[in-house]
């Protein structure tokens, strides 16, 4: 959530940033927020002046009573009663204005970083760099949805029987590959200085608002109405909310956490060739990395997180590229996002496997996650960051497709000890 002070003092910068996102009602929404902020200030002033007058009247009434002037005291009491009613009206108006202001602030997306390119869709994203060579596959190479049937390692039909489309059942070597990847990613995160946490996968509404998933992604999240809890779309939500309403001592910064969770997304939309098999699921596993740091260090932290994710892809031997997302393709809460895509050889297309983002103060303002600046002594909002390290389904898809041979699938050496085998089939 953007700070009202930023909207007030940096209006031109905010509007220029929202223009990068092609946010259609930016000027009207920002002006409405500024108008509500002014009205809030007026109501606060009216409240404070009436409170001060009431306090002064109480002092004067006490003096008149002590002096035996009951008539004078009664006259002032009449004004005191009137002030009470006026205060009730002011408090009600103030609460209404603050609620309207809060709802408008929830609606407004983050302001993109100056390096974010201006574009409308994924076609306008900037390729920052690429690594690795696209593999040459043997004749008759299969896409992963055929490979998993051939080697009987993942069963979509059983998932449909138990839950519905988008809920695969991993079995045999498929289940062991899944578990091996999770442990590999967690071990690598720990080696990079991340403390592992195992958070809940159901969160309350306050947690959804804290990270900006509500109200923006309400339709994409599974919701249990009876308990008013949401299944998490990513571990970012519970991990970042560990620090909601927290004042973090400077000596504990940066905070670096990693966690593995299942993730749940409705993923409403088409189910054509581009989303077959593991390409789009309602439930999948992911290892997430989260950092909370001082503002001046956050972009260096973002680059370090990006390097970490790239190192995982290099160790897995997967060709990949790094994209800087344009304003029109960025997430609601992000100030700058890098997407990492791996090459899926049998599908002959790039698959997104990670997003690494800096949210600056956008989430921290919702979370009230703060620290005290050593130089100024003032309370400041922290910066929050997160990244997928990594999401499993498309990693598995690329590993199966890129490493297939005529007699089986050769897994990268780094996974052999984690899986207990180095080859699927054959």
C-alpha positions as CSV (number, residue, x, y, z in Angstrom):
1,X,0.0,0.0,0.0
2,X,1.4,3.4,-1.0
3,X,1.9,5.9,1.8
4,X,-0.4,9.0,1.7
5,X,2.7,11.2,2.4
6,X,4.3,9.8,-0.8
7,X,1.1,10.5,-2.9
8,X,1.0,14.0,-1.4
9,X,4.7,15.0,-1.8
10,X,5.6,13.0,-4.9
11,X,2.4,13.2,-6.9
12,X,4.1,13.6,-10.3
13,X,6.4,10.6,-9.7
14,X,3.5,8.4,-8.6
15,X,1.4,9.3,-11.7
16,X,4.3,8.7,-14.0
17,X,4.9,5.3,-12.4
18,X,1.2,4.3,-12.6
19,X,1.3,5.4,-16.3
20,X,3.9,2.7,-16.8
21,X,1.4,0.2,-15.5
22,X,-1.3,1.7,-17.8
23,X,-3.4,2.1,-14.8
24,X,-6.6,3.6,-16.3
25,X,-7.9,5.8,-13.4
26,X,-4.6,6.9,-11.9
27,X,-5.2,10.7,-11.9
28,X,-8.8,10.3,-10.6
29,X,-7.9,7.8,-7.8
30,X,-4.8,9.8,-6.7
31,X,-6.8,13.0,-6.5
32,X,-9.6,11.3,-4.6
33,X,-7.1,10.0,-2.1
34,X,-5.6,13.5,-1.7
35,X,-9.1,15.0,-1.3
36,X,-10.0,12.5,1.4
37,X,-6.7,13.1,3.1
38,X,-7.4,16.8,3.3
39,X,-10.9,16.1,4.6
40,X,-9.4,13.7,7.2
41,X,-7.0,16.5,8.3
42,X,-10.0,18.9,8.7
43,X,-12.0,16.4,10.8
44,X,-8.9,15.7,12.9
45,X,-8.4,19.4,13.5
46,X,-12.1,19.8,14.3
47,X,-11.8,16.9,16.7
48,X,-8.7,18.2,18.4
49,X,-10.0,21.7,18.8
50,X,-13.3,20.5,20.3
51,X,-11.4,18.3,22.7
52,X,-9.2,21.2,23.7
53,X,-12.3,23.4,24.2
54,X,-13.9,20.7,26.3
55,X,-10.8,20.4,28.5
56,X,-10.7,24.1,29.0
57,X,-14.4,24.3,29.9
58,X,-13.9,21.5,32.4
59,X,-11.1,23.6,34.0
60,X,-13.3,26.7,34.1
61,X,-16.3,24.8,35.5
62,X,-14.2,23.5,38.3
63,X,-13.0,27.0,39.1
64,X,-16.5,28.4,39.1
65,X,-17.8,25.7,41.4
66,X,-15.0,26.3,43.8
67,X,-15.9,30.0,43.7
68,X,-19.6,29.3,44.4
69,X,-20.8,30.5,41.0
70,X,-23.2,27.7,40.3
71,X,-25.1,29.6,37.6
72,X,-21.9,30.3,35.7
73,X,-20.9,26.7,36.0
74,X,-24.3,25.5,34.7
75,X,-24.0,27.9,31.7
76,X,-20.7,26.4,30.7
77,X,-22.0,22.9,31.2
78,X,-24.6,23.5,28.5
79,X,-21.7,24.2,26.0
80,X,-20.0,21.0,27.3
81,X,-23.0,18.9,26.4
82,X,-23.2,20.5,23.0
83,X,-19.5,19.7,22.4
84,X,-20.1,16.0,23.2
85,X,-22.6,15.7,20.5
86,X,-20.4,17.6,18.0
87,X,-17.5,15.3,18.9
88,X,-19.6,12.2,18.2
89,X,-20.5,13.6,14.7
90,X,-16.9,14.5,14.0
91,X,-15.7,11.0,15.1
92,X,-18.3,9.3,12.9
93,X,-17.3,11.5,9.9
94,X,-13.6,10.8,10.6
95,X,-14.2,7.1,10.7
96,X,-16.1,7.2,7.4
97,X,-13.5,9.2,5.6
98,X,-10.7,7.0,6.9
99,X,-12.5,3.9,5.7
100,X,-13.0,5.4,2.2
101,X,-9.4,6.4,2.2
102,X,-8.2,2.9,3.2
103,X,-10.3,1.3,0.5
104,X,-8.9,3.6,-2.2
105,X,-5.4,3.0,-1.0
106,X,-5.9,-0.8,-1.2
107,X,-7.0,-0.3,-4.8
108,X,-3.9,1.5,-5.9
109,X,-0.9,-0.7,-7.2
110,X,2.7,-0.1,-6.3
111,X,4.8,2.5,-8.2
112,X,7.3,0.8,-10.5
113,X,11.0,1.3,-10.1
114,X,12.6,3.7,-12.6
115,X,14.3,0.8,-14.4
116,X,11.0,-0.9,-15.2
117,X,10.3,-0.7,-19.0
118,X,7.0,0.8,-20.1
119,X,5.0,-1.9,-21.8
120,X,1.6,-3.5,-21.9
121,X,2.1,-7.2,-21.9
122,X,4.6,-10.1,-21.6
123,X,5.7,-9.3,-25.2
124,X,7.2,-6.1,-23.9
125,X,9.4,-7.6,-21.1
126,X,13.1,-7.0,-21.4
127,X,15.5,-9.9,-21.7
128,X,18.3,-9.1,-19.3
129,X,20.5,-12.2,-20.0
130,X,20.3,-15.8,-21.0
131,X,22.4,-18.9,-20.0
132,X,22.9,-22.3,-21.4
133,X,22.3,-24.0,-24.8
134,X,19.0,-25.5,-25.8
135,X,19.4,-29.3,-25.9
136,X,19.0,-31.3,-29.1
137,X,16.5,-34.1,-28.5
138,X,16.4,-37.5,-30.0
139,X,14.0,-38.4,-32.7
140,X,10.5,-39.0,-31.4
141,X,11.1,-36.9,-28.3
142,X,8.0,-36.5,-26.2
143,X,6.5,-33.6,-24.1
144,X,6.4,-34.2,-20.4
145,X,2.7,-35.1,-20.3
146,X,3.5,-38.1,-22.4
147,X,6.7,-38.9,-20.6
148,X,5.0,-39.1,-17.2
149,X,2.5,-41.7,-18.7
150,X,5.3,-43.6,-20.3
151,X,7.2,-44.0,-17.1
152,X,4.2,-44.0,-14.8
153,X,5.5,-41.3,-12.4
154,X,2.7,-38.8,-12.3
155,X,-1.0,-39.5,-12.6
156,X,-3.5,-36.8,-13.6
157,X,-6.4,-39.2,-13.9
158,X,-6.1,-40.2,-10.3
159,X,-5.9,-36.6,-9.3
160,X,-9.2,-35.9,-11.1
161,X,-10.8,-38.9,-9.4
162,X,-9.7,-37.6,-5.9
163,X,-10.0,-33.8,-6.4
164,X,-10.4,-32.6,-9.9
165,X,-8.3,-31.2,-12.8
166,X,-5.1,-29.6,-11.8
167,X,-4.3,-31.8,-8.8
168,X,-1.8,-34.5,-10.0
169,X,-0.7,-37.5,-8.0
170,X,3.0,-38.0,-7.9
171,X,4.1,-41.6,-7.4
172,X,7.2,-43.8,-7.4
173,X,10.2,-42.1,-9.0
174,X,8.0,-39.0,-9.6
175,X,7.3,-38.6,-5.9
176,X,10.9,-39.2,-5.0
177,X,12.0,-36.6,-7.7
178,X,9.6,-34.1,-6.2
179,X,10.9,-34.7,-2.7
180,X,14.5,-34.6,-3.8
181,X,14.1,-31.3,-5.5
182,X,12.4,-29.8,-2.4
183,X,15.3,-30.9,-0.2
184,X,17.9,-29.7,-2.7
185,X,16.3,-26.2,-2.9
186,X,16.0,-26.0,0.9
187,X,19.7,-27.1,1.4
188,X,20.8,-24.5,-1.1
189,X,18.8,-21.8,0.6
190,X,20.3,-22.7,4.0
191,X,23.8,-22.5,2.5
192,X,23.0,-19.0,1.2
193,X,22.1,-17.8,4.7
194,X,18.3,-18.3,4.7
195,X,16.7,-19.6,7.9
196,X,14.2,-22.3,7.2
197,X,10.6,-22.0,8.5
198,X,7.6,-24.2,8.1
199,X,4.6,-21.9,8.2
200,X,0.8,-22.6,8.1
201,X,-0.8,-23.1,4.7
202,X,-4.0,-21.5,5.8
203,X,-4.0,-17.8,6.6
204,X,-6.5,-15.2,7.9
205,X,-7.8,-12.2,6.1
206,X,-5.4,-9.8,7.8
207,X,-2.5,-11.9,6.4
208,X,-3.9,-11.7,2.9
209,X,-4.2,-7.9,3.1
210,X,-0.7,-7.7,4.7
211,X,1.0,-9.0,1.5
212,X,-1.4,-7.4,-1.0
213,X,-3.1,-10.7,-2.0
214,X,-6.3,-9.2,-0.8
215,X,-8.3,-7.6,-2.3
216,X,-6.3,-7.9,-5.5
217,X,-6.2,-11.7,-5.9
218,X,-9.4,-12.6,-4.0
219,X,-10.8,-14.6,-6.9
220,X,-7.6,-16.7,-7.3
221,X,-7.4,-17.9,-3.7
222,X,-9.3,-20.8,-2.2
223,X,-11.4,-19.6,0.7
224,X,-13.0,-21.6,3.6
225,X,-16.0,-19.4,4.4
226,X,-16.8,-21.2,7.7
227,X,-13.4,-20.4,9.3
228,X,-12.7,-17.4,7.1
229,X,-9.3,-18.7,6.2
230,X,-7.5,-18.8,2.8
231,X,-5.3,-21.5,1.3
232,X,-2.0,-19.8,0.5
233,X,-1.1,-19.1,-3.1
234,X,2.6,-19.0,-2.1
235,X,4.7,-19.2,1.1
236,X,5.5,-15.5,0.7
237,X,2.1,-14.8,2.4
238,X,2.6,-16.6,5.8
239,X,6.4,-16.0,5.9
240,X,6.2,-12.3,5.4
241,X,3.3,-12.0,7.8
242,X,5.5,-13.4,10.6
243,X,6.7,-9.8,10.8
244,X,3.3,-8.0,10.7
245,X,3.0,-5.4,13.4
246,X,6.7,-5.9,14.3
247,X,9.4,-3.4,15.1
248,X,12.6,-5.1,13.9
249,X,15.9,-4.2,15.7
250,X,18.5,-3.0,13.2
251,X,21.0,-5.7,14.4
252,X,18.6,-8.4,13.2
253,X,18.5,-7.1,9.7
254,X,18.4,-8.4,7.1
255,X,15.9,-11.1,7.8
256,X,16.3,-14.0,5.4
257,X,13.8,-16.9,5.5
258,X,13.1,-19.8,3.3
259,X,10.2,-22.2,3.4
260,X,8.6,-25.1,1.4
261,X,4.9,-25.3,1.2
262,X,2.2,-26.5,-1.1
263,X,0.6,-23.6,-3.0
264,X,-3.0,-23.4,-4.1
265,X,-4.4,-21.3,-7.0
266,X,-7.7,-21.3,-8.8
267,X,-5.9,-20.4,-12.0
268,X,-9.2,-19.6,-13.8
269,X,-8.8,-19.4,-17.6
270,X,-8.1,-21.5,-20.7
271,X,-6.8,-25.0,-20.6
272,X,-5.3,-25.3,-24.0
273,X,-2.0,-26.6,-25.2
274,X,0.1,-24.0,-23.4
275,X,-1.2,-25.1,-20.0
276,X,-1.2,-28.9,-20.5
277,X,0.3,-31.3,-18.0
278,X,2.4,-29.6,-15.3
279,X,2.4,-26.2,-17.0
280,X,-0.6,-24.9,-14.9
281,X,-1.9,-26.5,-11.7
282,X,-4.3,-25.7,-8.9
283,X,-1.9,-27.3,-6.3
284,X,1.9,-27.4,-6.5
285,X,5.0,-27.3,-4.3
286,X,7.4,-24.4,-4.1
287,X,10.4,-23.3,-2.1
288,X,10.2,-19.6,-1.4
289,X,12.9,-17.2,-0.2
290,X,11.9,-13.9,1.6
291,X,14.1,-11.0,2.7
292,X,13.2,-8.0,4.9
293,X,15.8,-5.3,4.9
294,X,16.6,-1.6,5.1
295,X,15.6,0.5,2.1
296,X,19.1,1.4,1.1
297,X,20.1,-2.3,0.9
298,X,17.0,-3.7,-0.8
299,X,18.1,-3.5,-4.5
300,X,21.4,-5.1,-3.7
301,X,19.5,-7.9,-1.9
302,X,17.3,-8.3,-4.9
303,X,20.3,-8.9,-7.1
304,X,21.7,-11.4,-4.6
305,X,18.3,-13.3,-4.6
306,X,18.4,-13.3,-8.4
307,X,21.9,-14.8,-8.4
308,X,20.8,-17.4,-6.0
309,X,17.9,-18.6,-8.2
310,X,20.2,-18.6,-11.2
311,X,22.7,-20.8,-9.4
312,X,19.9,-23.4,-8.8
313,X,19.1,-23.5,-12.5
314,X,22.8,-23.7,-13.5
315,X,23.3,-26.7,-11.1
316,X,20.3,-28.4,-12.6
317,X,21.7,-27.8,-16.1
318,X,18.6,-26.0,-17.4
319,X,18.9,-23.3,-20.1
320,X,17.3,-20.2,-18.8
321,X,16.8,-16.5,-19.4
322,X,16.1,-13.6,-17.0
323,X,13.4,-11.0,-17.8
324,X,12.8,-7.6,-16.3
325,X,9.0,-7.3,-16.4
326,X,7.4,-4.2,-18.0
327,X,4.9,-2.1,-16.2
328,X,1.9,-3.7,-17.8
329,X,3.0,-7.3,-16.8
330,X,4.1,-6.6,-13.2
331,X,2.3,-7.9,-10.2
332,X,0.1,-5.5,-8.2
333,X,2.5,-5.2,-5.2
334,X,5.8,-5.2,-7.0
335,X,8.2,-2.3,-7.6
336,X,10.6,-4.4,-9.7
337,X,10.2,-8.0,-10.8
338,X,12.6,-10.4,-12.5
339,X,11.1,-13.5,-14.1
340,X,13.3,-16.6,-14.8
341,X,12.2,-18.9,-17.5
342,X,13.6,-22.3,-18.5
343,X,13.6,-23.8,-21.9
344,X,11.3,-26.7,-22.4
345,X,12.8,-28.6,-25.3
346,X,9.9,-30.8,-26.3
347,X,7.4,-28.0,-26.1
348,X,9.9,-25.6,-27.8
349,X,8.9,-22.7,-25.4
350,X,10.0,-20.9,-22.4
351,X,8.4,-21.7,-19.1
352,X,8.3,-19.3,-16.1
353,X,9.7,-21.0,-13.0
354,X,10.5,-18.1,-10.7
355,X,9.6,-14.4,-10.0
356,X,12.0,-12.4,-7.8
357,X,10.5,-9.1,-6.6
358,X,11.2,-6.0,-4.5
359,X,8.1,-4.6,-3.0
360,X,9.9,-1.6,-1.4
361,X,7.6,-0.3,1.4
362,X,4.3,-1.4,-0.3
363,X,3.8,-4.5,1.8
364,X,5.6,-3.1,4.9
365,X,3.1,-0.2,5.0
366,X,0.2,-2.7,5.1
367,X,2.1,-4.9,7.6
368,X,3.3,-2.1,9.8
369,X,6.8,-3.7,9.6
370,X,9.3,-1.1,10.8
371,X,12.7,-0.3,12.2
372,X,14.4,2.7,13.8
373,X,16.9,4.5,11.5
374,X,20.2,4.8,13.2
375,X,21.2,8.1,11.6
376,X,17.9,10.0,12.2
377,X,16.4,8.0,15.1
378,X,13.1,8.0,13.2
379,X,10.8,5.1,12.8
380,X,10.9,3.9,9.1
381,X,9.2,1.3,7.0
382,X,11.3,-1.7,5.9
383,X,11.5,-3.1,2.4
384,X,10.2,-6.6,1.7
385,X,11.4,-9.0,-1.1
386,X,10.6,-12.5,-2.2
387,X,11.5,-15.0,-4.8
388,X,10.6,-18.5,-6.0
389,X,13.5,-20.8,-5.4
390,X,12.0,-22.7,-7.0
391,X,8.5,-23.7,-8.1
392,X,8.5,-27.4,-8.9
393,X,6.0,-28.3,-11.7
394,X,7.7,-26.6,-14.6
395,X,11.1,-27.5,-13.3
396,X,10.1,-31.1,-13.4
397,X,8.6,-30.7,-16.8
398,X,11.8,-29.2,-18.2
399,X,14.0,-31.8,-16.5
400,X,12.0,-34.6,-18.0
401,X,11.8,-33.1,-21.5
402,X,15.4,-31.8,-21.7
403,X,17.1,-34.9,-20.4
404,X,15.1,-37.6,-22.2
405,X,16.9,-40.3,-24.2
406,X,15.7,-43.1,-26.2
407,X,15.9,-45.4,-23.2
408,X,15.1,-43.2,-20.2
409,X,15.5,-39.8,-18.5
410,X,19.0,-38.9,-17.2
411,X,18.7,-36.6,-14.1
412,X,21.4,-34.0,-13.4
413,X,24.2,-35.3,-11.1
414,X,23.3,-32.8,-8.3
415,X,20.0,-34.7,-7.7
416,X,21.3,-38.2,-7.6
417,X,21.9,-38.3,-3.9
418,X,18.7,-36.5,-3.1
419,X,16.5,-38.9,-5.2
420,X,18.4,-42.1,-4.6
421,X,18.7,-42.7,-8.3
422,X,20.1,-40.9,-11.4
423,X,17.8,-42.2,-14.1
424,X,14.1,-42.6,-14.7
425,X,13.1,-45.7,-16.8
426,X,15.3,-47.9,-18.8
